[in-house]
């Protein structure tokens, strides 16, 4: 959200809008890159760790690298980012930070240690295979356990190129590993390699100093070689694995929550997938690649009307409940074996971004939903220069919900322009009574409606809040008739 509340005599204010804690990037004025500065929380006055990241190559495995690099040849600021961790940003609101020029910037220590083929922080120790660049070990220091199955047929983040006609698998055999970023916020390793159909593969493995998560970015230059399937492997070590993933407004347990005999080779997840033994678990989120396989790398099934060549194992039996015996996940990123509706050759330059973390308990206790939604809906930074007058505070929430299992899907003007429509979803399978608070709206009436916004029944409402009962995994729509308050008058 954009604000006009900038009352600092010097420096640049950064408004970070959203409700997640994560890696948040701002593009500062170029003079802030060239001279020392501190990044300050305007509420607490605390000086925060940050680091300047320079884009050094159009081939870098970061979003919009080629475009930014091209622009950076005549707009130098496009080559630089300021990275910091924004914590405790109010839900559906914003928090303000300030970039202040200093004679000498504050220095910060970090737990990150980077070696030739390993990366470590206070949470994880990661070891890469020095020949192939794939991840062969991730040790969780908090849980005191290895999270990769070292006996699996593939390593973690290994690129797998499978020929559709023969089932033959190929992967990079020789990689170059170099140190990437190294600062008080995060550190990384960069892996460069190539494989069949992929003449250029760039991968970055990232650890943060104060966030328990591993980010992985994989950039593939895909050539015109036909009839290839491409995967990334995540062979998690989990005895007695239980899988769950977020489907369309639902949480699904594969094999159990599907019709007998239906496809078990792959599934489409929304924001997250999780595997646990109910004591500990691992959550994976993928932005660009929603198709995921559980328990192993399966032959794959595309209907006779759509696939080109018939791949080996095409007629295999699908799995039954309880038959996923290993905690493996495979991200299915490309397939060109088609005769109908889809291209049979894909020449492209594509980036795939992943994030994973570990937790105690099952997916609920591990807050898999929050992790996946935060990764895929990062905070939005806005920079404002100089002193300006305004009424907004340094930190504000525009909408609050008192139940962690209830998520806001929509907040908009009603289609008939009679009030504001709020759409909620219950995400953990529990009947719930939720209170929605709108600090800057005086509610005169509130109704529960159907999906086409026809009033169904009246709801209990106070001046700034409305209460609604929700069934497990239900979507509930509310209409409030309102009077907007000036922010300075809101209580």
C-alpha positions in Angstrom: 0.0 0.0 0.0 1.2 3.5 -0.8 1.3 6.1 1.9 2.1 9.8 2.0 3.2 9.9 5.7 6.8 10.9 5.4 8.0 13.3 8.1 11.7 12.7 8.1 13.9 15.7 7.3 16.5 13.5 5.6 16.6 10.1 4.0 14.2 7.9 2.2 11.2 6.1 3.7 10.3 2.6 2.8 6.7 1.4 3.2 6.4 -2.4 3.5 2.8 -3.6 3.0 1.5 -7.1 3.8 1.4 -9.6 6.7 4.3 -11.9 6.2 7.9 -12.1 7.5 10.4 -12.7 4.7 13.0 -11.4 2.4 11.9 -8.0 1.2 13.6 -6.1 -1.5 13.6 -2.4 -2.2 15.3 -0.4 -5.1 16.9 2.6 -3.4 18.1 5.8 -5.0 21.6 5.3 -6.4 23.2 7.7 -4.0 22.2 5.4 -1.1 24.2 2.6 -2.8 27.3 4.7 -3.2 27.4 6.1 0.4 27.0 4.5 3.8 23.5 4.4 5.3 21.5 2.7 8.1 18.0 1.2 7.8 15.9 2.2 10.7 12.5 0.9 12.1 10.6 4.2 12.5 8.6 2.8 15.5 11.3 1.2 17.5 14.2 3.3 16.2 16.2 0.1 15.9 18.9 -0.1 13.2 18.4 -3.2 11.2 20.7 -5.6 9.3 20.6 -5.1 5.6 22.8 -5.7 2.6 23.2 -4.3 -0.9 23.0 -6.9 -3.6 24.4 -6.1 -7.1 23.2 -7.9 -10.2 26.4 -9.0 -11.9 25.1 -11.0 -14.8 22.0 -11.3 -17.1 22.2 -15.1 -16.5 21.8 -14.8 -12.7 19.1 -17.1 -11.2 17.0 -14.1 -9.9 13.6 -12.7 -11.2 13.9 -10.5 -14.3 17.7 -10.7 -14.3 18.2 -10.2 -18.0 15.7 -7.3 -18.2 17.2 -5.6 -15.1 20.7 -6.1 -16.4 19.9 -4.5 -19.7 18.2 -1.5 -18.0 21.1 -1.3 -15.6 23.5 -0.3 -18.5 21.8 3.1 -18.6 19.8 3.2 -15.3 22.4 2.0 -12.7 19.9 1.7 -9.9 18.3 -1.3 -11.6 21.5 -3.3 -10.8 21.2 -2.9 -7.1 18.8 -4.1 -4.4 18.7 -3.5 -0.6 17.6 -6.7 1.2 16.4 -6.7 4.8 14.0 -8.7 7.0 10.7 -6.9 7.8 9.2 -8.4 10.9 5.8 -7.9 12.6 4.2 -6.1 9.7 0.5 -5.6 10.6 -2.0 -7.8 8.7 -3.5 -6.1 5.6 -1.4 -3.0 6.5 2.0 -1.6 6.4 5.1 -0.7 8.4 7.5 2.1 7.8 11.3 2.0 7.6 13.8 4.8 6.9 17.1 4.8 5.0 19.3 7.3 6.6 22.7 8.5 5.3 25.5 8.0 7.8 29.2 8.7 7.9 29.7 5.0 8.7 27.0 2.3 8.5 26.3 0.1 11.5 27.9 -3.3 11.2 26.1 -6.5 12.1 27.3 -10.0 12.8 25.8 -13.1 11.1 25.7 -16.8 11.7 26.2 -17.6 8.0 29.3 -19.5 7.1 30.1 -20.1 3.4 32.7 -22.6 2.2 33.6 -24.0 -1.3 30.7 -26.5 -1.4 28.8 -25.9 1.9 26.6 -23.4 3.5 25.7 -23.0 7.2 23.7 -20.8 9.6 22.2 -21.2 13.0 19.4 -23.5 11.7 20.9 -25.7 8.9 24.1 -27.1 7.5 24.0 -27.7 3.8 26.5 -29.8 1.8 26.7 -29.9 -2.0 28.1 -32.6 -4.1 31.3 -30.8 -5.5 31.0 -32.6 -8.8 27.3 -32.2 -9.7 26.3 -29.3 -7.5 23.2 -31.1 -6.2 22.5 -31.0 -2.5 23.5 -34.2 -0.8 23.0 -33.2 2.9 20.8 -30.8 4.9 21.3 -31.2 8.6 18.7 -29.5 10.8 20.4 -28.2 14.0 17.2 -27.5 15.9 15.7 -31.0 15.2 19.1 -32.7 15.3 18.4 -34.7 12.2 19.3 -35.1 8.5 16.4 -34.3 6.2 17.7 -35.8 3.0 17.5 -39.5 2.3 21.1 -40.3 1.3 20.0 -43.6 -0.1 17.5 -42.0 -2.5 18.2 -42.4 -6.3 18.5 -38.6 -6.6 20.0 -35.7 -4.6 18.0 -32.7 -3.5 17.5 -30.0 -6.2 19.0 -32.4 -8.7 17.9 -31.6 -12.3 16.5 -34.7 -13.9 16.0 -34.9 -17.6 14.0 -37.9 -18.7 13.4 -39.1 -22.2 9.7 -39.7 -22.8 10.3 -42.4 -25.3 12.8 -44.6 -23.4 12.5 -43.4 -19.8 16.3 -42.8 -19.7 17.3 -40.2 -17.1 20.1 -37.7 -17.5 21.5 -35.1 -15.0 24.4 -32.6 -14.9 27.6 -34.5 -14.3 30.0 -31.6 -14.0 29.2 -28.3 -12.2 31.0 -25.2 -11.1 30.2 -24.0 -7.5 31.1 -20.5 -6.4 30.3 -18.3 -3.4 27.3 -16.0 -4.0 26.1 -13.4 -1.6 27.5 -13.1 1.9 26.1 -10.5 4.2 24.3 -10.0 7.5 20.9 -10.9 6.0 21.6 -13.9 3.8 24.4 -15.9 2.1 24.3 -18.2 -0.9 26.1 -20.6 -3.2 25.8 -20.4 -7.0 25.9 -23.6 -9.1 26.5 -23.5 -12.9 26.0 -26.6 -15.0 24.3 -28.0 -18.1 22.4 -31.1 -19.2 20.6 -32.7 -22.2 18.1 -30.1 -23.5 19.4 -27.6 -21.0 22.6 -26.0 -22.2 22.6 -23.5 -19.3 21.5 -24.3 -15.8 22.1 -21.7 -13.0 21.1 -22.5 -9.4 21.3 -20.5 -6.2 20.9 -22.0 -2.7 20.2 -19.3 0.0 20.3 -19.4 3.8 19.1 -16.5 6.0 20.7 -15.4 9.2 17.5 -15.1 11.2 14.8 -17.0 9.2 14.5 -20.8 9.3 14.0 -21.4 5.6 16.0 -22.5 2.6 15.4 -20.7 -0.7 16.4 -22.3 -4.0 16.2 -20.7 -7.4 16.8 -22.7 -10.6 17.1 -21.0 -14.0 17.0 -23.2 -17.0 17.8 -22.3 -20.6 15.8 -24.8 -22.6 16.7 -25.7 -26.2 14.7 -27.3 -28.9 15.4 -31.0 -28.0 11.9 -32.6 -28.2 10.2 -35.3 -26.0 11.8 -34.5 -22.7 10.4 -34.4 -19.2 12.2 -32.2 -16.6 12.0 -32.5 -12.8 13.7 -31.3 -9.7 14.1 -33.8 -6.9 13.3 -33.3 -3.2 14.0 -36.7 -1.6 13.1 -36.0 2.0 14.0 -38.5 4.7 10.7 -39.3 6.5 9.7 -42.7 8.0 6.0 -43.4 7.8 5.4 -40.3 5.7 2.0 -38.5 5.6 1.6 -36.1 2.7 -0.7 -33.1 2.6 -0.9 -30.3 0.1 -3.1 -27.2 -0.5 -5.5 -27.8 -3.3 -8.2 -25.3 -4.6 -9.5 -24.0 -1.3 -8.8 -27.3 0.4 -6.1 -29.4 2.1 -5.8 -32.8 0.5 -4.1 -36.0 1.7 -3.0 -37.9 -1.5 -4.5 -41.3 -2.0 -6.9 -41.0 0.9 -8.8 -37.9 -0.3 -9.4 -39.2 -3.9 -11.4 -41.7 -5.8 -10.0 -45.3 -5.9 -8.2 -45.9 -9.1 -7.7 -42.2 -9.9 -4.3 -40.8 -10.9 -1.7 -40.9 -8.2 1.4 -40.0 -10.4 1.1 -36.2 -9.8 -1.0 -33.5 -8.2 -1.4 -29.7 -8.5 -0.6 -27.8 -5.4 -1.4 -24.2 -4.7 0.9 -22.7 -2.1 2.5 -25.6 -0.2 3.0 -29.3 0.2 4.0 -31.0 3.4 5.3 -34.4 4.5 5.5 -35.4 8.2 5.5 -38.4 10.5 3.3 -36.4 12.9 6.3 -35.7 15.1 8.4 -33.6 12.6 7.7 -32.4 9.1 9.0 -30.6 6.0 7.1 -28.0 4.0 7.9 -27.1 0.4 6.5 -24.2 -1.6 6.9 -23.6 -5.3 5.9 -20.4 -7.1 6.2 -21.2 -10.8 5.9 -25.1 -10.8 2.6 -26.3 -9.3 2.7 -30.0 -10.4 4.3 -32.3 -7.8 4.8 -36.0 -7.4 4.8 -37.7 -4.0 6.6 -40.8 -2.8 8.8 -41.2 -5.9 9.4 -40.3 -9.5 6.5 -42.1 -11.3 6.2 -43.0 -15.0 3.6 -40.3 -15.6 0.2 -40.4 -17.1 -1.1 -38.2 -19.9 -4.2 -39.5 -21.8 -3.9 -41.3 -25.1 -5.6 -38.3 -26.8 -2.9 -35.9 -25.7 0.5 -37.7 -25.3 2.8 -38.2 -28.3 5.0 -41.3 -27.9 3.7 -43.7 -25.2 6.3 -43.7 -22.4 7.5 -46.8 -20.6 5.3 -47.8 -17.7 2.3 -45.8 -19.1 -0.2 -48.5 -18.1 1.1 -49.0 -14.6 -1.4 -49.3 -11.7 -2.0 -46.2 -9.6 -1.1 -46.3 -5.9 -3.6 -47.1 -3.1 -3.9 -45.4 0.3 -0.8 -46.1 2.4 1.5 -47.0 -0.5 3.6 -43.9 -0.5 6.3 -45.3 1.7 9.0 -42.6 1.2 8.9 -38.9 1.9 10.1 -37.9 -1.6 8.7 -35.0 -3.6 9.5 -34.3 -7.3 8.7 -31.0 -8.9 7.5 -31.6 -12.4 8.5 -28.5 -14.3 8.4 -29.3 -18.1 7.0 -31.8 -20.5 6.8 -31.7 -24.3 5.5 -35.1 -25.1 2.1 -33.9 -26.6 0.1 -34.4 -29.8 -2.9 -32.3 -28.9 -3.4 -28.8 -27.4 0.1 -28.2 -26.2 3.5 -27.4 -27.8 5.8 -30.4 -28.4 8.9 -28.2 -28.3 9.6 -25.6 -25.7 12.5 -23.2 -26.3 12.6 -20.9 -23.3 14.5 -19.2 -20.4 12.6 -20.1 -17.2 13.1 -19.5 -13.5 11.8 -21.9 -10.8 11.7 -20.6 -7.2 11.3 -22.9 -4.2 11.4 -22.5 -0.4 11.5 -25.2 2.2 11.5 -25.4 6.0 11.2 -27.9 8.8 8.9 -28.0 11.8 7.7 -30.0 14.7 4.3 -31.8 14.5 2.0 -32.1 11.5 1.2 -29.5 8.9 -1.1 -27.6 11.2 1.4 -27.3 14.1 4.1 -26.5 11.5 2.0 -23.7 10.1 2.5 -24.9 6.5 -0.2 -22.6 5.2 1.5 -19.5 6.6 4.8 -20.5 5.2 3.6 -21.2 1.7 1.4 -18.1 1.5 4.2 -15.9 2.9 6.7 -17.1 0.3 4.3 -16.7 -2.6 2.9 -13.4 -1.5 5.9 -11.3 -0.4 5.6 -8.0 1.2 5.4 -5.0 -1.2 7.9 -2.2 -0.7 7.4 1.4 -1.8 10.0 4.1 -1.5 9.2 7.8 -1.0 11.8 10.5 -1.1 11.9 13.6 1.2 9.5 15.2 3.6 5.8 15.1 3.0 2.7 15.9 5.1 0.0 13.3 5.7 -2.2 11.7 8.3 -1.2 8.0 8.2 0.7 6.5 11.1 4.0 4.7 10.9 2.3 1.3 11.2 -1.3 0.4 10.5 -3.6 -2.6 9.9 -6.7 -2.0 7.7 -8.3 -5.4 8.4 -7.8 -7.8 11.3 -9.2 -11.4 11.8 -8.9 -12.9 15.3 -8.6 -16.6 14.1 -5.3 -17.8 12.7 -7.1 -20.5 10.7 -9.3 -17.9 8.8 -7.8 -16.3 5.8 -9.0 -13.2 3.9 -9.6 -14.0 0.2 -11.4 -10.8 -0.9 -12.1 -7.3 0.3 -13.8 -5.1 -2.3 -16.6 -2.8 -3.2 -19.9 -4.8 -3.6 -20.9 -5.5 -7.2 -24.1 -3.5 -6.7 -22.0 -0.8 -4.9 -24.0 -1.2 -1.8 -21.4 -1.7 0.9 -18.1 -3.6 1.1 -17.8 -7.4 0.5 -15.4 -9.5 2.6 -14.8 -13.1 1.6 -13.1 -15.5 4.1 -11.9 -19.1 4.0 -11.4 -21.6 6.9 -8.1 -23.3 6.2 -7.5 -26.0 8.9 -10.7 -28.1 8.9 -12.2 -26.6 12.1 -15.6 -25.1 12.7 -14.9 -21.5 13.8 -16.4 -18.3 15.0 -14.4 -15.4 13.6 -14.4 -11.7 14.3 -13.4 -9.4 11.5 -12.3 -5.9 12.6 -12.2 -2.9 10.2 -10.6 -0.1 12.2 -11.4 2.7 9.7 -14.9 1.7 8.7 -18.0 2.3 10.8 -20.3 -0.6 10.2 -24.0 0.2 10.1 -25.3 -3.2 9.0 -23.7 -6.6 8.2 -25.1 -9.6 6.3 -23.8 -13.0 5.3 -24.4 -13.5 1.6 -24.0 -16.2 -1.1 -21.2 -16.1 -3.6 -23.1 -13.8 -5.9 -23.5 -11.3 -3.0 -27.2 -11.8 -2.3 -28.0 -11.2 1.3 -28.9 -14.3 3.2 -29.0 -13.4 6.9 -28.1 -10.6 9.3 -24.8 -10.8 11.3 -23.9 -9.5 14.7 -21.9 -6.3 14.2 -20.3 -3.6 16.3 -19.0 -0.2 15.3 -15.8 -1.6 13.7 -16.3 -5.4 13.8 -18.5 -8.2 12.5 -18.8 -11.8 13.9 -19.5 -14.8 11.6 -19.6 -18.6 12.2 -17.8 -20.7 9.6 -17.8 -24.4 8.9 -14.6 -26.4 8.3 -12.9 -25.5 5.0 -15.9 -23.3 4.1 -15.9 -20.1 2.1 -18.0 -17.4 3.7 -19.0 -14.0 2.2 -20.0 -11.0 4.2 -21.5 -7.6 3.1 -21.0 -4.6 5.4 -22.7 -1.3 4.9 -20.4 1.3 6.1 -19.2 4.8 6.7 -15.6 5.4 6.0 -13.7 7.2 8.8 -10.7 9.5 8.5 -7.7 7.6 9.8 -6.9 10.2 12.4 -10.4 9.7 13.9 -10.2 5.9 14.0 -10.1 4.3 17.4 
